Structures are given as C-alpha cells and as structure tokens.
Amino acid sequence: MKAKLISDHIGTHPDLLVTDRLGNPDLAATTRNVRQVMDQFNAGELTVDQYRARRFIELPAGTIMEGPKAYQLVMLGVAEPADAECSAAVPARVLNNMAEVQEAQNRVATGTATGTSADAGRRTRRKAARRKA
C-alpha cells in the first residue's frame, strides 16, 4: 500500500522505529528508543542539532510512503493514495471530501483549529432550539 505526501512532513527517524517479527510496529520499543534520545539531550550529551538529527526526519512533499498503514496518512489529509490498494482502504467519503480533510489538517498545523464564527452561530442556534423545546 502506497501514499504520496502532498506537503512536507516531519516524522520519527527510522532508526528509532522498531517492528516485531511480523513487521508490525512495536510501540513500546519505539517509545523506549525515543525516550533514550530525549534523555541524552536532557542530560546535555546532545546539542539541539544533534537531537533533531537523531529524533526526526524531514520528508518532502512527493515522498512515497509504503506500508500496511499508509492509508492513515490519506485519512489525516497529509497524503493522497498512490496505488489502488490505498484508494480501496480509504473510505469514499474521505476521498470525496479531501479538500475539507486537508483544510482541517492545515488548521491543526497552523494552530487555528478552534472553529469558525459560523460554527459558533450554529451551536448557539441549536442551544436556543433545545431551550425552546
């Protein structure tokens, strides 16, 4: 399954990721690896640049991500399906509303995901309708 990043993305460095014998992510072991790098940084053993180089990897737009859960990047709005298998794994409603999904991802990335005044107006009208009922 493949997905193509549509924007730059920062991910966990692959050297820190651990999988089990079946190829599934081992989150506990990965967390231990990340914590070890963080502890080295907190102890002053690593500079900021060394920490960033060991902890993160920058993935430019257009990078093809391959794996059994690549479809999740599409559902988050940071990638688009790069093969039929990925397209089949993503619900049609997500693919049909991809512009909205990407806009939501942009709002989260920029820190403006608190809703709009139009949303607040709808909430206020719903509350008023409930009070009348």
N, C-alpha and C positions, 0 to 999 in steps of 0.2 A: 504494500500500500504506500502510495507516494502523495505528498502535498508540497506545493511550491509557495514559499514565503512571499507575501505581497508587500511587506515592509521590513525594515531592518529589525532584528530581534536579538536580544541578549539571553543566552541560555547558560545552564550549568556546564562547566568544562567537561568534555567526555572522559577525561582521565579520572574524574571523581565518580562517574556513574558505574554502578555495579549491577550485573544481572545474574540470575540463578542459572542452573544448568540447562533450563528450558528456554532461556533467553528473555524471561520476564524480569522487569525491574525489581531490584531488591532495595526497597526504600530505606530500610533500617541501615544497611551497609553504606548506602549513598549518603545518608544523613551523618553517619559517623565520619566519613571522609570529608564532608563539607565542614563539620564541626572541628576536625583536626586542623584544617587550613585556617579557620577562624581563630582557633586557639593560638596558633603560631603567630597570626597577625596581632592578636591582643597581647601576647607576651613580648611583642616588639621584635620578633625574629624575622618578620617580613615587612617590607615597605609597602606603601599603598599600591604602587605599580606592580610589585611582585604579587601581592594579594589578588589584585584584579586579574593578572595574567593566569594565576593558578585556579581561580574560582570561577571565572566567567569566560565565555567565548562569544564573540560578535558574529552574528550570521547575517550577511547582507540579503537584501530583497532579491528574490530569484533563486535562492538556495533550495534545492530539492531535499525535503526531509523524508526519510524512508523508515518505516517501522509499522508494527501492528496497530499503533495508536495515532498514526499521523492524521487521521480524520479529526481528532480532537483539536488540532491547530486550526482546521477549517471551521469547526463549530465555534471557536473563540474569535474568529474573524481576522486572524493574522496570516492565513494561508488560503490557497484555493486548491481544489483537487487537481492532481497531476496525472491520475490514471482512473480507469473505470471502477476499480475496486474501491478507491477512496470516495468517488462520487456516490457509489451504491451505499456506503456506510454512513453517509451524511443524510439526515432527513431532508426530504424535498422542501419543507417549509424553511429550512435554514438556507438552502441554495437559492430559493426564490426571494428571500429577504436578505441576501448577502450584503447589500448596501447598508441596511439597518444594523446588521451584526457588526460590520466594520466601523460604522459610526459610533456604536456603543463601545467598541474596543478603543477607538480614538479618544472618546470622552474619559474612559478609565485611565488611559495613558497620560492624558493631559491634566487629570485631576478635576475635571468638570462634570463628573458623572453623578451630580446631585439632583438631576431632574430639571425640567424647564418650567417656566411660569405657566405654560399651557397645561402641564401635568398637575400643577398645584390648583389651577382652576377646576379641572375635572374632579380632583379629590374633594375640593370644597363643595361642589355641586352635589356629589354623592353623599357627603355627610349631611348636607341640608335636606336631601331627599329622604334619608334614613330618619332624620328627626321628625319630619312631617308624617311619616308612616306609622 
